[in-house]
């Protein structure tokens, strides 16, 4: 039996992102190992002095300056940096911040929002990058983003009274209804509570969304937090795969691994349609409540109480979409939720969503979403 390499894993397990990374790493080792893991559950805090007397064959760790010591010694290293302090001679793992921003902006533009805000985190390059991409996407659509860089202490229980008051004043200054994107779920949790403390209704006045889709944090929020899911599992698996090649003496084909965006998981914190036009709002509610079947434009117009031509004009004015485009997007969104939230076969989903057969479902979903239902389900269920 071949000797199992000693692998140092320094990724915290207190957050969903860390647990997914560890799960992906562990699955790779189970498939192609064995590896002898030395896991430091404190993650960043436990890094100091971890070299000790034990010789590691490879390192998978959250990024801090000390990681350079491993790379400098020639130990194959993969760092989950997320854009912060990339280390020479090591592979880095990053997130698709542009994809995250585009998904959030597109979703809420289709919900009729015209006011947008973003709350970043002091000293976090990844947070600044998400805010910049969010601003760029919405600028193309003709909208501005009001931004705040919050102190890092706000994402937790260590915020000072002054920090809380400054953030509350900023929240009260936002035009309503507003879509507020937070850099991550930790920050969003604090913002949800601050909104409620300063009299802003969530989601009626301020619709909130975070990033990471940590079920514990999202569930602690009142109301429950919407969030963007990122495929940390696949990033961990791919990082372990690259590390294995480096241990064998191979030069990586790519020095950066990207954790891909999976889906936007909507919960009560952002479940609102922000359109003042009552006819359009009625049409949107009708479309979303009938997302499991095909809808004609005439049917939607009848539900709204206005003529078809008038409704089409109002849709383009408020949403920059035709009625039919919105119907297709909403139906595809419904199919996506069924794909990831059930074990139904494609044939069963096609029947439940009023497609004549599975091939019609596949063709429809591929056209709207750019990937087949099977590929989407595989990508999301491994996230």
Short mmCIF file of the C-alpha atoms (twelve columns), coordinates in Angstrom:
data_MODEL
# 
_entry.id   MODEL 
# 
loop_
_atom_site.group_PDB 
_atom_site.id 
_atom_site.type_symbol 
_atom_site.label_atom_id 
_atom_site.label_alt_id 
_atom_site.label_comp_id 
_atom_site.label_asym_id 
_atom_site.label_seq_id 
_atom_site.Cartn_x 
_atom_site.Cartn_y 
_atom_site.Cartn_z 
_atom_site.pdbx_PDB_model_num 
ATOM 1   C CA . UNK A 1   0.000   0.000  0.000   1 
ATOM 2   C CA . UNK A 2   1.370   3.434  -0.928  1 
ATOM 3   C CA . UNK A 3   2.250   5.841  1.864   1 
ATOM 4   C CA . UNK A 4   -0.513  8.336  2.549   1 
ATOM 5   C CA . UNK A 5   0.722   11.928 2.206   1 
ATOM 6   C CA . UNK A 6   0.422   14.224 5.218   1 
ATOM 7   C CA . UNK A 7   -1.979  17.031 4.328   1 
ATOM 8   C CA . UNK A 8   -2.470  20.082 6.499   1 
ATOM 9   C CA . UNK A 9   -6.007  21.452 6.239   1 
ATOM 10  C CA . UNK A 10  -6.583  24.812 7.869   1 
ATOM 11  C CA . UNK A 11  -10.182 25.697 7.087   1 
ATOM 12  C CA . UNK A 12  -12.689 26.642 9.765   1 
ATOM 13  C CA . UNK A 13  -15.891 24.620 10.099  1 
ATOM 14  C CA . UNK A 14  -17.985 27.293 11.808  1 
ATOM 15  C CA . UNK A 15  -19.460 28.505 8.512   1 
ATOM 16  C CA . UNK A 16  -21.193 26.736 5.651   1 
ATOM 17  C CA . UNK A 17  -18.530 27.850 3.162   1 
ATOM 18  C CA . UNK A 18  -15.794 26.219 5.226   1 
ATOM 19  C CA . UNK A 19  -17.771 23.017 5.739   1 
ATOM 20  C CA . UNK A 20  -18.407 22.752 1.981   1 
ATOM 21  C CA . UNK A 21  -14.732 23.263 1.217   1 
ATOM 22  C CA . UNK A 22  -13.766 20.549 3.706   1 
ATOM 23  C CA . UNK A 23  -16.413 18.216 2.296   1 
ATOM 24  C CA . UNK A 24  -15.057 18.637 -1.242  1 
ATOM 25  C CA . UNK A 25  -11.486 18.047 -0.063  1 
ATOM 26  C CA . UNK A 26  -12.513 14.942 1.899   1 
ATOM 27  C CA . UNK A 27  -14.437 13.464 -1.036  1 
ATOM 28  C CA . UNK A 28  -11.474 13.858 -3.373  1 
ATOM 29  C CA . UNK A 29  -9.204  12.126 -0.866  1 
ATOM 30  C CA . UNK A 30  -11.714 9.306  -0.466  1 
ATOM 31  C CA . UNK A 31  -11.892 8.822  -4.217  1 
ATOM 32  C CA . UNK A 32  -8.187  9.121  -5.010  1 
ATOM 33  C CA . UNK A 33  -6.321  8.951  -1.693  1 
ATOM 34  C CA . UNK A 34  -5.849  7.919  0.927   1 
ATOM 35  C CA . UNK A 35  -4.542  11.098 2.553   1 
ATOM 36  C CA . UNK A 36  -3.576  11.546 6.171   1 
ATOM 37  C CA . UNK A 37  -5.278  14.759 7.229   1 
ATOM 38  C CA . UNK A 38  -4.054  17.127 9.931   1 
ATOM 39  C CA . UNK A 39  -6.979  19.456 10.413  1 
ATOM 40  C CA . UNK A 40  -6.804  22.703 12.323  1 
ATOM 41  C CA . UNK A 41  -10.466 23.520 13.076  1 
ATOM 42  C CA . UNK A 42  -9.643  27.056 14.197  1 
ATOM 43  C CA . UNK A 43  -8.629  27.873 10.649  1 
ATOM 44  C CA . UNK A 44  -6.844  31.207 10.529  1 
ATOM 45  C CA . UNK A 45  -6.321  31.492 14.276  1 
ATOM 46  C CA . UNK A 46  -4.596  28.128 14.541  1 
ATOM 47  C CA . UNK A 47  -2.059  28.750 11.814  1 
ATOM 48  C CA . UNK A 48  0.745   30.183 13.944  1 
ATOM 49  C CA . UNK A 49  3.314   27.516 14.767  1 
ATOM 50  C CA . UNK A 50  1.529   24.781 12.828  1 
ATOM 51  C CA . UNK A 51  4.757   23.773 11.066  1 
ATOM 52  C CA . UNK A 52  6.133   22.101 14.188  1 
ATOM 53  C CA . UNK A 53  8.235   18.994 13.652  1 
ATOM 54  C CA . UNK A 54  5.818   17.245 11.304  1 
ATOM 55  C CA . UNK A 55  6.691   17.433 7.634   1 
ATOM 56  C CA . UNK A 56  3.638   18.140 5.485   1 
ATOM 57  C CA . UNK A 57  3.392   16.966 1.898   1 
ATOM 58  C CA . UNK A 58  0.736   19.520 1.024   1 
ATOM 59  C CA . UNK A 59  -1.276  22.386 2.499   1 
ATOM 60  C CA . UNK A 60  -4.883  23.498 1.932   1 
ATOM 61  C CA . UNK A 61  -5.606  26.613 3.966   1 
ATOM 62  C CA . UNK A 62  -7.353  29.914 4.324   1 
ATOM 63  C CA . UNK A 63  -4.944  32.665 3.386   1 
ATOM 64  C CA . UNK A 64  -2.833  34.629 5.861   1 
ATOM 65  C CA . UNK A 65  0.718   35.891 5.540   1 
ATOM 66  C CA . UNK A 66  2.186   32.871 7.376   1 
ATOM 67  C CA . UNK A 67  1.243   30.597 4.464   1 
ATOM 68  C CA . UNK A 68  4.199   31.927 2.513   1 
ATOM 69  C CA . UNK A 69  6.460   29.901 4.828   1 
ATOM 70  C CA . UNK A 70  5.022   26.661 3.425   1 
ATOM 71  C CA . UNK A 71  5.337   27.768 -0.198  1 
ATOM 72  C CA . UNK A 72  8.869   29.063 0.420   1 
ATOM 73  C CA . UNK A 73  9.892   25.652 1.719   1 
ATOM 74  C CA . UNK A 74  8.646   24.066 -1.484  1 
ATOM 75  C CA . UNK A 75  5.576   22.456 0.113   1 
ATOM 76  C CA . UNK A 76  2.701   22.356 -2.419  1 
ATOM 77  C CA . UNK A 77  0.165   24.905 -1.201  1 
ATOM 78  C CA . UNK A 78  -3.376  25.833 -2.186  1 
ATOM 79  C CA . UNK A 79  -4.677  28.979 -0.511  1 
ATOM 80  C CA . UNK A 80  -8.323  29.979 -0.293  1 
ATOM 81  C CA . UNK A 81  -7.493  33.664 -0.714  1 
ATOM 82  C CA . UNK A 82  -10.645 35.251 -2.182  1 
ATOM 83  C CA . UNK A 83  -8.525  37.992 -3.701  1 
ATOM 84  C CA . UNK A 84  -6.478  38.797 -0.613  1 
ATOM 85  C CA . UNK A 85  -2.674  38.627 -0.526  1 
ATOM 86  C CA . UNK A 86  -2.011  36.052 -3.234  1 
ATOM 87  C CA . UNK A 87  1.013   33.942 -2.359  1 
ATOM 88  C CA . UNK A 88  3.846   33.256 -4.793  1 
ATOM 89  C CA . UNK A 89  4.244   29.644 -5.929  1 
ATOM 90  C CA . UNK A 90  0.855   28.604 -4.600  1 
ATOM 91  C CA . UNK A 91  -2.508  27.951 -6.248  1 
ATOM 92  C CA . UNK A 92  -5.246  30.312 -5.093  1 
ATOM 93  C CA . UNK A 93  -9.019  29.809 -4.832  1 
ATOM 94  C CA . UNK A 94  -11.297 32.763 -5.543  1 
ATOM 95  C CA . UNK A 95  -15.042 33.413 -5.926  1 
ATOM 96  C CA . UNK A 96  -16.921 34.539 -9.015  1 
ATOM 97  C CA . UNK A 97  -17.763 37.952 -7.584  1 
ATOM 98  C CA . UNK A 98  -18.862 39.292 -10.970 1 
ATOM 99  C CA . UNK A 99  -21.275 36.375 -11.334 1 
ATOM 100 C CA . UNK A 100 -22.669 36.938 -7.837  1 
ATOM 101 C CA . UNK A 101 -23.286 40.625 -8.520  1 
ATOM 102 C CA . UNK A 102 -24.880 39.961 -11.910 1 
ATOM 103 C CA . UNK A 103 -27.236 37.323 -10.476 1 
ATOM 104 C CA . UNK A 104 -28.463 39.629 -7.715  1 
ATOM 105 C CA . UNK A 105 -28.826 42.669 -9.972  1 
ATOM 106 C CA . UNK A 106 -30.654 40.767 -12.709 1 
ATOM 107 C CA . UNK A 107 -33.062 39.095 -10.297 1 
ATOM 108 C CA . UNK A 108 -34.139 42.309 -8.596  1 
ATOM 109 C CA . UNK A 109 -34.306 44.359 -11.766 1 
ATOM 110 C CA . UNK A 110 -36.884 41.795 -12.857 1 
ATOM 111 C CA . UNK A 111 -38.697 42.406 -9.573  1 
ATOM 112 C CA . UNK A 112 -39.079 46.070 -10.492 1 
ATOM 113 C CA . UNK A 113 -36.547 47.613 -8.086  1 
ATOM 114 C CA . UNK A 114 -35.158 51.034 -8.962  1 
ATOM 115 C CA . UNK A 115 -33.277 51.764 -5.719  1 
ATOM 116 C CA . UNK A 116 -30.163 49.746 -4.913  1 
ATOM 117 C CA . UNK A 117 -27.636 49.743 -2.081  1 
ATOM 118 C CA . UNK A 118 -24.596 47.679 -1.157  1 
ATOM 119 C CA . UNK A 119 -22.906 47.186 2.200   1 
ATOM 120 C CA . UNK A 120 -19.287 46.071 2.059   1 
ATOM 121 C CA . UNK A 121 -16.821 45.239 4.782   1 
ATOM 122 C CA . UNK A 122 -13.763 47.206 5.809   1 
ATOM 123 C CA . UNK A 123 -10.464 45.578 4.836   1 
ATOM 124 C CA . UNK A 124 -12.066 42.852 2.689   1 
ATOM 125 C CA . UNK A 125 -10.984 43.006 -0.953  1 
ATOM 126 C CA . UNK A 126 -13.576 40.403 -1.969  1 
ATOM 127 C CA . UNK A 127 -16.322 42.586 -0.488  1 
ATOM 128 C CA . UNK A 128 -15.114 45.652 -2.339  1 
ATOM 129 C CA . UNK A 129 -14.949 43.663 -5.540  1 
ATOM 130 C CA . UNK A 130 -18.533 42.446 -5.187  1 
ATOM 131 C CA . UNK A 131 -19.691 46.005 -4.634  1 
ATOM 132 C CA . UNK A 132 -17.814 47.254 -7.674  1 
ATOM 133 C CA . UNK A 133 -19.274 44.559 -9.920  1 
ATOM 134 C CA . UNK A 134 -22.766 45.219 -8.517  1 
ATOM 135 C CA . UNK A 135 -22.361 48.897 -9.316  1 
ATOM 136 C CA . UNK A 136 -21.112 48.157 -12.855 1 
ATOM 137 C CA . UNK A 137 -23.984 45.812 -13.733 1 
ATOM 138 C CA . UNK A 138 -26.615 48.261 -12.522 1 
ATOM 139 C CA . UNK A 139 -24.922 51.219 -14.233 1 
ATOM 140 C CA . UNK A 140 -25.464 49.457 -17.564 1 
ATOM 141 C CA . UNK A 141 -29.170 49.226 -16.676 1 
ATOM 142 C CA . UNK A 142 -29.236 52.936 -15.813 1 
ATOM 143 C CA . UNK A 143 -29.274 52.733 -12.016 1 
ATOM 144 C CA . UNK A 144 -26.936 53.926 -9.259  1 
ATOM 145 C CA . UNK A 145 -25.866 52.028 -6.144  1 
ATOM 146 C CA . UNK A 146 -25.508 53.681 -2.740  1 
ATOM 147 C CA . UNK A 147 -22.586 52.047 -0.941  1 
ATOM 148 C CA . UNK A 148 -21.362 51.805 2.622   1 
ATOM 149 C CA . UNK A 149 -18.129 50.176 3.798   1 
ATOM 150 C CA . UNK A 150 -19.024 48.852 7.232   1 
ATOM 151 C CA . UNK A 151 -16.459 48.082 9.960   1 
ATOM 152 C CA . UNK A 152 -15.587 44.383 10.145  1 
ATOM 153 C CA . UNK A 153 -16.991 44.265 13.680  1 
ATOM 154 C CA . UNK A 154 -20.502 44.819 12.307  1 
ATOM 155 C CA . UNK A 155 -20.544 41.221 11.015  1 
ATOM 156 C CA . UNK A 156 -20.885 39.750 14.493  1 
ATOM 157 C CA . UNK A 157 -21.518 40.787 18.072  1 
ATOM 158 C CA . UNK A 158 -18.530 43.123 18.514  1 
ATOM 159 C CA . UNK A 159 -19.871 46.277 16.867  1 
ATOM 160 C CA . UNK A 160 -19.570 49.454 18.919  1 
ATOM 161 C CA . UNK A 161 -22.514 51.720 19.608  1 
ATOM 162 C CA . UNK A 162 -20.980 54.325 17.291  1 
ATOM 163 C CA . UNK A 163 -20.687 51.795 14.451  1 
ATOM 164 C CA . UNK A 164 -24.286 50.711 14.902  1 
ATOM 165 C CA . UNK A 165 -25.548 54.292 14.956  1 
ATOM 166 C CA . UNK A 166 -23.555 55.221 11.832  1 
ATOM 167 C CA . UNK A 167 -24.927 52.229 9.940   1 
ATOM 168 C CA . UNK A 168 -28.480 52.904 11.155  1 
ATOM 169 C CA . UNK A 169 -28.272 56.520 9.893   1 
ATOM 170 C CA . UNK A 170 -27.133 55.217 6.513   1 
ATOM 171 C CA . UNK A 171 -30.012 52.752 6.382   1 
ATOM 172 C CA . UNK A 172 -32.558 55.450 7.236   1 
ATOM 173 C CA . UNK A 173 -31.140 57.657 4.445   1 
ATOM 174 C CA . UNK A 174 -31.797 55.069 1.727   1 
ATOM 175 C CA . UNK A 175 -34.692 55.669 -0.689  1 
ATOM 176 C CA . UNK A 176 -37.432 53.067 -0.343  1 
ATOM 177 C CA . UNK A 177 -38.257 50.491 -1.423  1 
ATOM 178 C CA . UNK A 178 -34.598 49.525 -1.773  1 
ATOM 179 C CA . UNK A 179 -32.740 46.323 -2.539  1 
ATOM 180 C CA . UNK A 180 -29.787 46.058 -0.178  1 
ATOM 181 C CA . UNK A 181 -27.081 43.534 -1.013  1 
ATOM 182 C CA . UNK A 182 -24.677 42.666 1.804   1 
ATOM 183 C CA . UNK A 183 -21.186 41.343 1.136   1 
ATOM 184 C CA . UNK A 184 -21.976 38.098 2.975   1 
ATOM 185 C CA . UNK A 185 -24.547 36.479 5.241   1 
ATOM 186 C CA . UNK A 186 -22.823 37.506 8.486   1 
ATOM 187 C CA . UNK A 187 -23.082 41.167 7.555   1 
ATOM 188 C CA . UNK A 188 -26.627 40.741 6.243   1 
ATOM 189 C CA . UNK A 189 -27.753 39.263 9.560   1 
ATOM 190 C CA . UNK A 190 -26.667 42.411 11.395  1 
ATOM 191 C CA . UNK A 191 -28.320 44.621 8.767   1 
ATOM 192 C CA . UNK A 192 -31.641 42.803 9.063   1 
ATOM 193 C CA . UNK A 193 -31.734 43.504 12.784  1 
ATOM 194 C CA . UNK A 194 -30.602 47.109 12.346  1 
ATOM 195 C CA . UNK A 195 -33.356 47.707 9.794   1 
ATOM 196 C CA . UNK A 196 -35.959 46.490 12.241  1 
ATOM 197 C CA . UNK A 197 -34.426 48.538 15.081  1 
ATOM 198 C CA . UNK A 198 -34.648 51.766 13.087  1 
ATOM 199 C CA . UNK A 199 -38.185 51.211 11.826  1 
ATOM 200 C CA . UNK A 200 -37.517 49.876 8.324   1 
ATOM 201 C CA . UNK A 201 -39.764 46.999 7.321   1 
ATOM 202 C CA . UNK A 202 -38.037 43.978 5.780   1 
ATOM 203 C CA . UNK A 203 -38.727 43.360 2.934   1 
ATOM 204 C CA . UNK A 204 -41.344 46.092 2.318   1 
ATOM 205 C CA . UNK A 205 -39.019 49.072 2.813   1 
ATOM 206 C CA . UNK A 206 -35.683 47.280 2.538   1 
ATOM 207 C CA . UNK A 207 -35.301 43.928 0.770   1 
ATOM 208 C CA . UNK A 208 -32.100 42.230 1.922   1 
ATOM 209 C CA . UNK A 209 -29.865 39.559 0.404   1 
ATOM 210 C CA . UNK A 210 -26.539 38.088 1.493   1 
ATOM 211 C CA . UNK A 211 -23.952 35.767 -0.025  1 
ATOM 212 C CA . UNK A 212 -22.934 32.181 0.934   1 
ATOM 213 C CA . UNK A 213 -26.401 30.795 1.732   1 
ATOM 214 C CA . UNK A 214 -25.400 29.599 5.174   1 
ATOM 215 C CA . UNK A 215 -28.613 27.914 6.415   1 
ATOM 216 C CA . UNK A 216 -27.817 28.590 10.056  1 
ATOM 217 C CA . UNK A 217 -27.256 32.319 9.615   1 
ATOM 218 C CA . UNK A 218 -30.128 32.723 7.140   1 
ATOM 219 C CA . UNK A 219 -32.435 30.942 9.582   1 
ATOM 220 C CA . UNK A 220 -31.352 33.120 12.502  1 
ATOM 221 C CA . UNK A 221 -32.527 36.222 10.663  1 
ATOM 222 C CA . UNK A 222 -36.059 37.488 11.208  1 
ATOM 223 C CA . UNK A 223 -37.371 37.386 8.540   1 
ATOM 224 C CA . UNK A 224 -35.259 34.539 7.068   1 
ATOM 225 C CA . UNK A 225 -32.496 35.802 4.805   1 
ATOM 226 C CA . UNK A 226 -32.280 35.409 1.045   1 
ATOM 227 C CA . UNK A 227 -28.788 34.572 -0.169  1 
ATOM 228 C CA . UNK A 228 -26.626 33.573 -3.127  1 
ATOM 229 C CA . UNK A 229 -25.239 30.046 -3.029  1 
ATOM 230 C CA . UNK A 230 -21.623 29.535 -4.144  1 
ATOM 231 C CA . UNK A 231 -20.197 26.140 -5.089  1 
ATOM 232 C CA . UNK A 232 -17.575 25.849 -2.360  1 
ATOM 233 C CA . UNK A 233 -17.819 22.040 -2.475  1 
ATOM 234 C CA . UNK A 234 -16.600 21.924 -6.069  1 
ATOM 235 C CA . UNK A 235 -13.897 24.488 -5.304  1 
ATOM 236 C CA . UNK A 236 -12.637 22.316 -2.444  1 
ATOM 237 C CA . UNK A 237 -12.690 19.188 -4.606  1 
ATOM 238 C CA . UNK A 238 -10.845 20.940 -7.428  1 
ATOM 239 C CA . UNK A 239 -8.302  22.428 -4.994  1 
ATOM 240 C CA . UNK A 240 -7.541  18.958 -3.628  1 
ATOM 241 C CA . UNK A 241 -7.222  17.595 -7.169  1 
ATOM 242 C CA . UNK A 242 -4.682  20.279 -8.085  1 
ATOM 243 C CA . UNK A 243 -2.788  19.743 -4.837  1 
ATOM 244 C CA . UNK A 244 -2.494  16.034 -5.634  1 
ATOM 245 C CA . UNK A 245 -0.893  16.894 -8.969  1 
ATOM 246 C CA . UNK A 246 1.536   19.303 -7.312  1 
ATOM 247 C CA . UNK A 247 2.541   16.597 -4.815  1 
ATOM 248 C CA . UNK A 248 3.340   14.367 -7.803  1 
ATOM 249 C CA . UNK A 249 5.593   17.109 -9.148  1 
ATOM 250 C CA . UNK A 250 3.213   18.408 -11.814 1 
ATOM 251 C CA . UNK A 251 2.944   22.093 -12.655 1 
ATOM 252 C CA . UNK A 252 -0.669  23.320 -12.390 1 
ATOM 253 C CA . UNK A 253 -2.326  24.219 -15.679 1 
ATOM 254 C CA . UNK A 254 -4.102  27.037 -13.852 1 
ATOM 255 C CA . UNK A 255 -2.971  28.893 -10.763 1 
ATOM 256 C CA . UNK A 256 -6.456  30.085 -9.851  1 
ATOM 257 C CA . UNK A 257 -9.593  28.063 -9.041  1 
ATOM 258 C CA . UNK A 258 -12.933 29.882 -9.093  1 
ATOM 259 C CA . UNK A 259 -15.826 28.977 -6.802  1 
ATOM 260 C CA . UNK A 260 -18.809 29.285 -9.152  1 
ATOM 261 C CA . UNK A 261 -22.201 30.837 -8.449  1 
ATOM 262 C CA . UNK A 262 -24.965 28.249 -8.033  1 
ATOM 263 C CA . UNK A 263 -28.305 29.960 -7.460  1 
ATOM 264 C CA . UNK A 264 -30.126 32.745 -5.688  1 
ATOM 265 C CA . UNK A 265 -32.129 31.259 -2.820  1 
ATOM 266 C CA . UNK A 266 -35.007 33.563 -2.068  1 
ATOM 267 C CA . UNK A 267 -36.508 33.687 1.403   1 
ATOM 268 C CA . UNK A 268 -38.801 36.165 3.116   1 
ATOM 269 C CA . UNK A 269 -36.213 38.975 3.486   1 
ATOM 270 C CA . UNK A 270 -36.479 39.845 -0.216  1 
ATOM 271 C CA . UNK A 271 -39.768 38.300 -1.309  1 
ATOM 272 C CA . UNK A 272 -41.444 41.418 -2.646  1 
ATOM 273 C CA . UNK A 273 -42.349 43.006 -5.976  1 
ATOM 274 C CA . UNK A 274 -41.255 46.647 -6.039  1 
ATOM 275 C CA . UNK A 275 -43.423 48.070 -8.810  1 
ATOM 276 C CA . UNK A 276 -45.699 51.051 -8.208  1 
ATOM 277 C CA . UNK A 277 -47.785 50.383 -11.331 1 
ATOM 278 C CA . UNK A 278 -50.687 48.366 -9.913  1 
ATOM 279 C CA . UNK A 279 -51.485 46.621 -13.200 1 
ATOM 280 C CA . UNK A 280 -47.874 45.454 -13.628 1 
ATOM 281 C CA . UNK A 281 -47.683 44.363 -9.991  1 
ATOM 282 C CA . UNK A 282 -50.881 42.316 -10.401 1 
ATOM 283 C CA . UNK A 283 -49.483 40.737 -13.556 1 
ATOM 284 C CA . UNK A 284 -46.205 39.854 -11.817 1 
ATOM 285 C CA . UNK A 285 -48.014 38.212 -8.921  1 
ATOM 286 C CA . UNK A 286 -50.187 36.255 -11.366 1 
ATOM 287 C CA . UNK A 287 -47.160 35.060 -13.338 1 
ATOM 288 C CA . UNK A 288 -45.258 33.994 -10.217 1 
ATOM 289 C CA . UNK A 289 -48.267 32.173 -8.760  1 
ATOM 290 C CA . UNK A 290 -48.700 30.248 -12.022 1 
ATOM 291 C CA . UNK A 291 -45.043 29.546 -12.737 1 
ATOM 292 C CA . UNK A 292 -45.701 25.800 -13.047 1 
ATOM 293 C CA . UNK A 293 -47.481 26.139 -16.377 1 
ATOM 294 C CA . UNK A 294 -47.219 28.045 -19.671 1 
ATOM 295 C CA . UNK A 295 -49.007 31.396 -19.813 1 
ATOM 296 C CA . UNK A 296 -50.201 33.424 -22.767 1 
ATOM 297 C CA . UNK A 297 -49.759 37.184 -22.845 1 
ATOM 298 C CA . UNK A 298 -53.523 37.599 -23.234 1 
ATOM 299 C CA . UNK A 299 -54.093 35.566 -20.069 1 
ATOM 300 C CA . UNK A 300 -51.632 37.723 -18.126 1 
ATOM 301 C CA . UNK A 301 -53.183 40.913 -19.490 1 
ATOM 302 C CA . UNK A 302 -56.638 39.767 -18.390 1 
ATOM 303 C CA . UNK A 303 -55.336 39.147 -14.849 1 
ATOM 304 C CA . UNK A 304 -53.895 42.680 -14.734 1 
ATOM 305 C CA . UNK A 305 -57.101 44.410 -15.824 1 
ATOM 306 C CA . UNK A 306 -55.541 46.278 -18.767 1 
ATOM 307 C CA . UNK A 307 -55.282 45.645 -22.482 1 
ATOM 308 C CA . UNK A 308 -52.412 43.571 -23.840 1 
ATOM 309 C CA . UNK A 309 -50.764 46.458 -25.697 1 
ATOM 310 C CA . UNK A 310 -50.849 48.655 -22.595 1 
ATOM 311 C CA . UNK A 311 -49.397 45.902 -20.408 1 
ATOM 312 C CA . UNK A 312 -46.578 45.210 -22.864 1 
ATOM 313 C CA . UNK A 313 -45.664 48.913 -22.866 1 
ATOM 314 C CA . UNK A 314 -45.709 49.089 -19.064 1 
ATOM 315 C CA . UNK A 315 -43.570 45.950 -18.739 1 
ATOM 316 C CA . UNK A 316 -40.919 47.423 -20.997 1 
ATOM 317 C CA . UNK A 317 -41.058 50.690 -19.061 1 
ATOM 318 C CA . UNK A 318 -40.763 49.177 -15.586 1 
ATOM 319 C CA . UNK A 319 -38.822 45.939 -16.186 1 
ATOM 320 C CA . UNK A 320 -37.121 46.335 -19.577 1 
ATOM 321 C CA . UNK A 321 -38.635 42.959 -20.487 1 
ATOM 322 C CA . UNK A 322 -41.593 41.770 -22.525 1 
ATOM 323 C CA . UNK A 323 -44.392 39.905 -20.779 1 
ATOM 324 C CA . UNK A 324 -43.391 36.700 -22.543 1 
ATOM 325 C CA . UNK A 325 -39.744 37.059 -21.516 1 
ATOM 326 C CA . UNK A 326 -40.769 37.481 -17.876 1 
ATOM 327 C CA . UNK A 327 -43.055 34.446 -18.090 1 
ATOM 328 C CA . UNK A 328 -40.242 32.295 -19.491 1 
ATOM 329 C CA . UNK A 329 -37.712 33.479 -16.905 1 
ATOM 330 C CA . UNK A 330 -40.158 32.827 -14.070 1 
ATOM 331 C CA . UNK A 331 -41.089 29.381 -15.359 1 
ATOM 332 C CA . UNK A 332 -37.408 28.458 -15.704 1 
ATOM 333 C CA . UNK A 333 -36.806 29.697 -12.146 1 
ATOM 334 C CA . UNK A 334 -39.617 27.447 -10.922 1 
ATOM 335 C CA . UNK A 335 -38.188 24.435 -12.777 1 
ATOM 336 C CA . UNK A 336 -34.769 25.168 -11.264 1 
ATOM 337 C CA . UNK A 337 -36.229 25.112 -7.746  1 
ATOM 338 C CA . UNK A 338 -37.939 21.778 -8.409  1 
ATOM 339 C CA . UNK A 339 -34.716 20.336 -9.831  1 
ATOM 340 C CA . UNK A 340 -32.697 21.201 -6.734  1 
ATOM 341 C CA . UNK A 341 -35.444 20.750 -4.158  1 
ATOM 342 C CA . UNK A 342 -36.701 17.311 -5.145  1 
ATOM 343 C CA . UNK A 343 -35.556 13.918 -6.403  1 
ATOM 344 C CA . UNK A 344 -38.197 13.804 -9.135  1 
ATOM 345 C CA . UNK A 345 -37.113 12.513 -12.530 1 
ATOM 346 C CA . UNK A 346 -37.109 14.832 -15.543 1 
ATOM 347 C CA . UNK A 347 -40.189 13.027 -16.817 1 
ATOM 348 C CA . UNK A 348 -42.018 13.677 -13.537 1 
ATOM 349 C CA . UNK A 349 -40.944 17.328 -13.460 1 
ATOM 350 C CA . UNK A 350 -42.036 17.767 -17.073 1 
ATOM 351 C CA . UNK A 351 -45.471 16.397 -16.182 1 
ATOM 352 C CA . UNK A 352 -45.821 18.586 -13.087 1 
ATOM 353 C CA . UNK A 353 -44.717 21.702 -14.989 1 
ATOM 354 C CA . UNK A 354 -47.032 21.084 -17.957 1 
ATOM 355 C CA . UNK A 355 -44.447 20.126 -20.570 1 
ATOM 356 C CA . UNK A 356 -45.590 17.491 -23.105 1 
ATOM 357 C CA . UNK A 357 -42.460 15.428 -22.420 1 
ATOM 358 C CA . UNK A 358 -39.007 15.619 -20.863 1 
ATOM 359 C CA . UNK A 359 -37.328 16.607 -24.140 1 
ATOM 360 C CA . UNK A 360 -39.494 19.741 -24.282 1 
ATOM 361 C CA . UNK A 361 -38.490 20.599 -20.713 1 
ATOM 362 C CA . UNK A 362 -34.811 20.117 -21.577 1 
ATOM 363 C CA . UNK A 363 -35.030 22.282 -24.679 1 
ATOM 364 C CA . UNK A 364 -36.907 25.060 -22.824 1 
ATOM 365 C CA . UNK A 365 -34.586 25.113 -19.804 1 
ATOM 366 C CA . UNK A 366 -31.434 24.976 -21.941 1 
ATOM 367 C CA . UNK A 367 -32.614 27.913 -24.031 1 
ATOM 368 C CA . UNK A 368 -33.449 30.108 -21.034 1 
ATOM 369 C CA . UNK A 369 -30.700 29.078 -18.603 1 
ATOM 370 C CA . UNK A 370 -27.899 28.072 -20.987 1 
ATOM 371 C CA . UNK A 371 -27.458 24.557 -19.553 1 
ATOM 372 C CA . UNK A 372 -29.477 21.360 -19.474 1 
ATOM 373 C CA . UNK A 373 -31.672 20.505 -16.464 1 
ATOM 374 C CA . UNK A 374 -29.439 17.512 -15.676 1 
ATOM 375 C CA . UNK A 375 -26.279 19.617 -15.730 1 
ATOM 376 C CA . UNK A 376 -27.917 22.281 -13.551 1 
ATOM 377 C CA . UNK A 377 -29.109 19.704 -11.012 1 
ATOM 378 C CA . UNK A 378 -25.684 18.050 -10.835 1 
ATOM 379 C CA . UNK A 379 -23.930 21.394 -10.379 1 
ATOM 380 C CA . UNK A 380 -26.311 22.598 -7.669  1 
ATOM 381 C CA . UNK A 381 -26.654 19.368 -5.692  1 
ATOM 382 C CA . UNK A 382 -22.846 19.174 -5.413  1 
ATOM 383 C CA . UNK A 383 -22.698 22.724 -4.083  1 
# 
